[in-house]
Amino acid sequence: MNFSLARQYFYQEIQQSDEKIDLAKAALYIAQEEYPNLDPEEYLNALDTMAWELEERLPQERYPLRMIQTINQYIYEDLRFSGNKIDYYDPRNSFLNDVIDRRLGIPISLALVYLEVARRIDFPMVGVGMPGHFLIRPDVPDIEIFVDAFNGGEIIFAEDCQERLSQLYQQPMTLQPEFLAVVTNRQFLARMLTNLKFIYLKQQQLQKTLGAVERILLLFPDLALELRDRGLIYYQLGYYPQARNDLQKYLVKVPDAKDASVIRRLLGELAKDG
């Protein structure tokens, strides 16, 4: 299967070492598969303009809390970005161009806008992949504060994160150190694509689901569950040789998987179909 131009651009971007991947560009290449006529430069320029306007508002003393308060004022009060709580699963919430145009997004896409603007004003921040809710924090030693880009840039602390986890899972949760680990650029993009994957799957848009899984596997070729899922989507779409190949690879990687008997049965059916 030939890659679209957008997929080629995405692939080229992620071939670099992780720290050199331009998250905004890669996210716009993800969006370009949905919008083939999208011009990434237009939206990169929009981020540049935001940073330029913000630069004029920055306090003289650039303490982290003062910086965050200033960024919050600009992004959420002046530009009126907000979390889309009414239609959270609208796929447009995951496309950077739509997020910039509509001023609406989900935690990870609003975090991306925040991170990109902060990077452009030399205030380094990083993504934190807390289960169920993406956060960001200043990349400053000995300061453990987090910013909730979905909720107006609310500043929270580790104990607040534990409380939110318990609310999300509706049971008492213990905050594990790995829950607040910094995500790599590849992990960030995979999380964006995973959101799209589940949205499309829920909508039964199998070709688009396949596109999301394929790009996750470009980022992480050895993810066994994504190989399995791609194989199952291939099967549903009638791409039987590709389905057989992926499902066999899955069983080689995880021979004792809980669903191994189901996958073997499916492979048996594929063998009958030739």
C-alpha positions in Angstrom: 0.0 0.0 0.0 1.5 3.3 -1.0 1.9 6.1 1.6 0.0 9.3 1.0 2.0 12.5 0.8 1.0 13.4 4.4 2.0 9.9 5.6 5.4 10.3 3.9 5.9 13.7 5.6 5.0 12.2 8.9 7.3 9.2 8.4 10.2 11.6 7.5 9.6 13.7 10.6 9.7 10.7 13.0 12.9 9.3 11.5 14.9 11.9 13.4 16.1 11.3 17.0 13.2 11.8 19.4 14.3 15.2 20.7 14.5 16.6 17.1 11.0 15.6 16.2 8.9 18.8 15.7 5.7 17.9 17.4 3.6 20.6 15.8 4.8 19.6 12.3 4.1 15.9 13.0 0.7 16.7 14.4 -0.2 18.7 11.3 0.9 15.8 9.1 -1.5 13.6 11.1 -4.2 16.2 10.3 -3.2 16.4 6.7 -4.4 12.8 6.1 -7.9 14.1 7.1 -7.4 17.4 5.2 -5.2 16.8 2.1 -5.2 20.5 1.2 -4.1 21.6 4.6 -1.0 23.9 4.5 1.1 23.1 7.6 3.1 26.4 7.3 -0.1 28.4 7.8 -0.6 26.8 11.3 3.1 26.9 12.2 2.9 30.6 11.4 -0.1 30.9 13.6 1.8 29.4 16.5 4.7 31.8 15.8 2.3 34.8 15.8 0.8 33.6 19.2 4.3 33.4 20.7 5.2 36.9 19.3 2.1 38.4 20.8 2.7 36.7 24.1 6.3 37.8 24.2 5.1 41.4 24.5 3.0 40.5 27.6 5.7 38.6 29.5 6.7 39.8 33.0 10.2 41.2 33.5 11.0 38.5 36.1 10.4 35.2 34.4 9.6 33.0 37.5 7.7 29.8 36.5 4.4 30.7 38.2 4.4 34.2 36.8 5.1 32.8 33.3 2.3 30.3 33.6 -0.1 32.9 34.7 0.8 35.1 31.8 0.5 32.3 29.3 -2.8 31.3 30.8 -4.2 34.8 30.5 -3.2 35.0 26.8 -4.3 31.5 25.7 -7.5 31.1 27.7 -8.8 34.7 28.3 -7.5 36.6 25.3 -7.6 33.9 22.7 -10.4 32.0 24.4 -9.1 28.4 24.0 -11.1 25.9 26.0 -11.6 22.2 26.5 -14.4 20.8 24.4 -16.5 19.3 27.2 -19.7 19.2 25.2 -18.4 17.0 22.3 -15.2 15.5 23.7 -15.1 12.7 21.1 -15.3 14.9 18.0 -12.2 13.9 15.9 -11.6 17.6 15.2 -10.5 18.0 18.8 -7.4 15.9 17.8 -6.4 17.8 14.7 -4.0 20.7 15.5 -5.4 22.9 12.6 -8.9 22.5 13.9 -7.9 23.2 17.5 -6.2 26.4 16.4 -9.2 27.4 14.2 -12.0 26.5 16.6 -10.1 27.2 19.9 -11.4 23.9 21.1 -9.6 20.7 22.0 -9.0 17.8 24.4 -6.2 17.6 27.0 -3.4 16.5 24.7 -4.2 18.8 21.8 -4.6 21.9 24.0 -1.4 20.8 25.7 0.3 20.7 22.3 -0.7 24.3 21.6 0.6 25.3 25.1 3.9 23.5 24.7 4.5 24.9 21.3 3.8 28.5 22.3 5.9 28.0 25.5 8.8 26.6 23.5 8.8 29.6 21.2 9.2 32.0 24.1 12.0 29.9 25.6 10.0 28.7 28.5 10.6 24.9 28.2 7.7 22.7 29.3 7.1 18.9 29.0 4.2 16.6 28.6 3.1 14.3 31.4 1.1 11.2 30.4 -1.1 10.7 33.5 -3.6 7.9 32.9 -6.8 9.3 31.6 -5.8 12.9 31.6 -2.8 14.6 29.9 -0.9 17.3 31.8 2.1 19.5 31.2 4.7 21.0 33.6 7.6 23.4 33.4 10.9 21.7 32.7 12.5 23.3 35.7 14.5 21.4 38.4 12.9 21.1 41.9 9.6 22.5 40.9 6.7 20.0 40.8 3.8 21.9 39.5 1.5 20.8 36.7 -0.7 22.6 34.3 -4.1 21.3 33.2 -4.4 22.7 29.6 -7.9 21.3 29.3 -9.2 23.2 32.3 -8.0 26.7 31.6 -4.4 26.1 32.5 -5.3 25.3 36.1 -2.1 24.9 38.2 -2.2 21.7 40.2 0.2 19.7 42.5 1.0 16.0 42.9 -1.7 15.5 45.5 -4.3 17.0 43.2 -3.2 14.5 40.5 -4.0 11.6 42.9 -7.4 13.1 43.7 -8.1 13.4 39.9 -7.1 9.9 39.3 -9.5 8.7 41.9 -12.3 10.8 40.4 -11.5 9.4 36.9 -11.6 5.8 38.0 -14.3 6.3 40.6 -12.3 4.5 43.2 -9.3 5.3 45.5 -6.1 5.3 43.4 -2.5 5.4 44.5 -0.4 7.8 42.5 2.5 5.8 41.1 5.7 7.7 40.1 5.4 6.5 36.5 2.0 8.2 36.2 3.8 11.6 36.2 6.7 10.5 34.0 7.6 12.9 31.1 6.5 11.5 27.7 8.8 11.4 24.7 7.8 13.0 21.5 7.0 9.6 20.0 4.9 8.7 23.0 3.1 12.0 22.6 2.2 11.4 19.0 1.2 7.8 19.7 -1.2 9.0 22.4 -2.7 11.5 19.9 -3.1 8.7 17.3 -4.6 6.3 20.0 -7.3 8.9 20.7 -8.1 9.0 17.0 -8.0 5.2 16.7 -10.7 4.8 19.4 -12.9 7.6 18.1 -12.8 6.1 14.6 -13.4 2.6 15.9 -16.4 3.8 17.8 -17.7 5.4 14.6 -17.0 2.2 12.7 -14.7 4.1 10.3 -12.4 1.2 9.7 -10.2 2.7 7.0 -9.5 5.7 9.2 -8.9 3.4 12.2 -6.4 1.5 10.1 -4.6 4.7 9.2 -4.3 5.6 12.9 -2.9 2.1 13.8 -0.5 2.2 10.9 1.0 5.4 12.1 1.3 4.2 15.7 3.3 1.3 14.2 5.5 3.7 12.3 6.4 5.2 15.7 6.6 1.9 17.6 6.9 -1.1 15.2 7.1 -3.7 17.9 3.9 -2.9 19.7 2.2 -6.4 19.8 -1.3 -5.1 20.6 -1.2 -2.7 17.7 0.0 -5.5 15.4 -3.0 -7.5 16.5 -5.4 -4.7 16.1 -4.1 -3.9 12.6 -4.5 -7.6 11.7 -8.1 -7.6 13.0 -8.9 -4.5 11.0 -7.3 -6.0 7.9 -9.5 -9.0 8.4 -12.7 -6.9 8.7 -11.7 -5.0 5.6 -11.1 -8.3 3.6 -7.3 -7.8 3.4 -6.7 -11.5 4.3 -3.0 -12.0 3.5 -2.1 -8.8 5.5 -4.4 -10.0 8.3 -2.7 -13.4 8.4 0.7 -11.8 8.5 0.0 -9.5 11.4 -1.9 -12.0 13.5 0.9 -14.6 13.0 3.5 -12.0 14.1 1.3 -11.2 17.1 1.3 -14.8 18.3 5.1 -15.1 17.8 5.5 -12.0 20.0 3.0 -13.0 22.6 2.4 -16.7 22.4 0.7 -16.9 25.8 -1.6 -13.9 25.2 -5.1 -14.1 26.8 -6.7 -14.0 23.3 -4.2 -16.4 21.7 -6.9 -19.1 21.3 -9.2 -16.7 19.6 -6.5 -15.5 17.2 -5.4 -19.0 16.4 -9.1 -19.9 15.5 -9.2 -16.8 13.3 -6.0 -17.8 11.6 -7.5 -21.3 11.0 -10.5 -19.6 9.2 -8.1 -17.5 7.1 -6.2 -20.7 6.1 -9.5 -22.2 4.9 -10.2 -19.1 2.9 -6.9 -19.5 1.2 
